[in-house]
Amino acid sequence: MPTMKTLILRFTVGTFVILLSACANEPIKIDASRPVIKAVAKGAQIYGSNDYTPWAFGVCYGNRVNTPTQILAFARETCGNGRIELRDEDIIWNGCPVIQATRASFVCYPKGPKTSASGG
């Protein structure tokens, strides 16, 4: 039978873990899913790679912790001034923490250089 000291220690550690996980409510940037990474890499191989080549990234989020608005704002911030496109979502073996177990994989299309109005 556990002693009072052991019970207090367990309670303290449990409370600390819960409070720590509650602080981690911001979406987290990680690698995109393998199919998305492969598709982006194949496009770069075919069309070449430069500063305007699309790139992939993943965002870990939790349905109970994050709102869709938060997730999209984080993805837009990660991409910068480019256009984002959601390509995949997964929840198994994706490298996300338990509290934010869903990964959304995005492709970022960086903004290209401005062209002149005269076309030349």
HELIX and SHEET records of a PDB file:
HELIX    1   1 MET A    4  CYS A   23  1                                  20    
HELIX    2   2 ARG A   34  TYR A   47  1                                  14    
HELIX    3   3 PRO A   68  CYS A   79  1                                  12    
HELIX    4   4 VAL A   98  GLN A  100  5                                   3    
SHEET    1   A 4 ILE A  28  ILE A  30  0                                        
SHEET    2   A 4 TRP A  55  TYR A  61 -1                                        
SHEET    3   A 4 THR A 102  TYR A 109 -1                                        
SHEET    4   A 4 ARG A  83  ASP A  90 -1                                        
END                                                                             
